[in-house]
Structures are given as structure tokens and as C-alpha cells.
Amino acid sequence: MRFMVMVRATKASEAGEMPSEALLTAMGNFNEELVRAGVLLAGEGLHPSREGARIRYAGDRRDVLDGPFAETRELIAGFWLIQVRSLDEAIEWMKRAPNPFEHCESEIEIRRVFEAEDFGPEFTAEARAQEDRLRAELASKA
């Protein structure tokens, strides 16, 4: 099972405050543990929302909203993509992670990533073949 682990933004991350050397080292060591265990698929920090945009869809209309975005608690400051056997295992790994923000309370959210079999018969053989082809193409470019 794959899980997206999202680090919730804080006022500090939205202000662009960078982590300390100690936190960067701790995160690097934790990420190294994930890699050695064969768990980590990807992981990155994100720039503040003021440097981003949102696209709002309403039928055929597309509205672009420039950052920053007001609700800090609803924003993501970084993520890990991990592959483990269960939600419980994902939780156990993430309980070992350093606090993403040294000087304040922080929060992460763990959500399971959909797999092809989760979509049922609506995910046709043609759609599965296309998905497999795209994943192979991505892997060849990595």
C-alpha cells in the first residue's frame, strides 16, 4: 500500500522560514532510514503558498487564484510518499519522524493512495493498459 504523508503548513513555513541545520540533519537521517527499509518512494518540502496558485474548476470554466492562501492549517508544507503494508505501519514510521517544525506544534496527515484495483470495473482494461504504459514511460525517464 502506498500512503501520502502530508506535513501541514505553519505560519513559519508560510513565512518562508527555513529549518535549522539540526532539523535538516534529523530529517536527512530519518529519510535515510526510510530508504534503507525500502519504504520511501518520494519526499519533498514545498515553497510557501505565496509562490503558488490554485485552479478552481466550475464546469468548463477555469479560474486561477494566486497565492498566498489564507487558511494555513489547510496548506501543505511538504510530503513523503511511502510504501508499507498497512496504515498502522505508516503511523509507526511517522511517529519516528522528527517534528517538522522545531519551535511550534505541527501536524502530519496520512492518506492512502488509490491503487488500480480500488477503482473496480470502471477502470477498464484499456485504461489499465494506458496507466501501465505511462508508469513504464515515467520509470524509463527516472
C-alpha positions in Angstrom: 0.0 0.0 0.0 1.2 3.5 -0.8 0.5 6.4 1.5 0.9 10.1 1.1 2.1 11.7 4.3 1.5 15.4 4.2 3.2 17.9 6.5 0.7 20.6 7.4 2.0 24.2 6.9 2.5 26.6 9.8 2.8 30.4 10.0 6.6 29.8 10.0 6.6 27.7 6.8 4.3 30.1 5.1 6.6 33.0 6.1 9.4 31.1 4.3 11.4 30.3 7.4 14.0 27.7 6.7 14.7 24.7 9.0 17.8 24.7 11.2 20.9 22.6 10.4 19.9 20.3 13.3 16.4 19.7 11.8 17.8 19.2 8.3 20.2 16.6 9.7 17.5 14.9 11.7 15.2 14.8 8.6 18.0 13.5 6.5 18.7 10.7 8.9 15.0 9.8 9.1 14.7 9.8 5.3 17.8 7.6 5.2 16.1 5.1 7.5 13.1 5.1 5.2 15.2 4.5 2.1 17.2 1.7 3.7 14.0 0.0 4.8 12.7 0.2 1.2 9.8 2.4 2.3 10.4 5.8 0.8 9.2 6.4 -2.7 9.5 10.3 -2.7 9.7 13.1 -0.3 10.0 16.9 -0.7 9.4 20.2 1.1 7.3 22.8 -0.6 7.7 26.6 -1.0 5.2 28.8 0.7 1.8 29.2 -0.9 2.5 32.8 -1.9 4.7 31.3 -4.7 1.9 29.0 -5.9 -1.5 29.1 -7.5 -4.8 27.2 -7.4 -7.1 26.5 -10.3 -10.8 26.4 -9.5 -12.9 24.3 -11.8 -16.6 25.1 -12.5 -17.9 23.1 -15.4 -15.8 24.3 -18.4 -14.6 27.4 -16.6 -11.1 27.6 -15.0 -10.3 30.4 -12.5 -6.6 30.9 -11.4 -6.2 32.0 -7.9 -2.7 33.3 -7.0 -1.2 32.6 -3.5 -0.9 33.2 -0.7 -3.8 31.3 0.7 -5.4 32.3 4.0 -6.1 29.1 5.8 -2.6 27.9 6.9 -3.9 24.8 8.6 -5.3 23.6 5.2 -2.0 24.1 3.4 0.8 21.5 2.8 4.4 22.4 3.6 5.9 19.0 2.4 5.3 15.4 1.9 6.6 11.8 1.9 5.2 9.1 -0.4 5.8 5.8 1.3 5.0 2.1 0.6 4.2 -0.1 3.6 1.9 -3.0 4.4 -0.8 -1.0 6.4 -1.9 2.3 7.8 -0.7 1.1 11.2 2.8 0.6 9.7 2.7 4.1 8.1 1.7 5.5 11.5 4.5 3.7 13.3 7.1 5.1 10.8 5.8 8.7 11.0 5.8 8.6 14.8 9.5 8.2 14.5 9.9 11.3 12.2 11.4 14.5 13.7 8.9 17.3 14.5 8.8 19.1 11.1 8.8 22.5 12.9 11.2 22.8 15.8 9.6 25.7 17.7 5.9 25.0 17.4 3.3 22.3 17.3 3.0 20.7 13.9 0.8 18.1 12.3 1.0 15.5 9.5 -1.8 13.7 7.7 -1.5 10.2 6.3 -3.7 9.2 3.4 -3.8 6.0 1.4 -3.1 6.4 -2.3 -5.6 4.7 -4.7 -4.3 1.6 -6.5 -5.8 0.3 -9.8 -7.8 -2.4 -8.1 -9.6 0.2 -5.9 -11.5 1.6 -8.9 -13.4 -1.6 -9.8 -14.8 -2.4 -13.3 -14.9 1.3 -14.3 -11.2 1.1 -14.6 -11.3 -0.8 -17.9 -8.6 -3.0 -19.5 -7.8 -0.1 -21.9 -7.4 2.4 -19.0 -5.2 -0.1 -17.1 -3.0 -0.6 -20.2 -2.7 3.2 -20.6 -1.7 3.5 -16.9 0.9 0.7 -17.2 2.3 2.4 -20.3 2.6 5.8 -18.6 4.2 4.3 -15.5 6.7 2.5 -17.6 7.5 5.7 -19.5 8.0 7.6 -16.2 10.3 4.9 -14.9 12.4 5.0 -18.0 12.9 8.7 -17.6 13.9 8.5 -13.9 
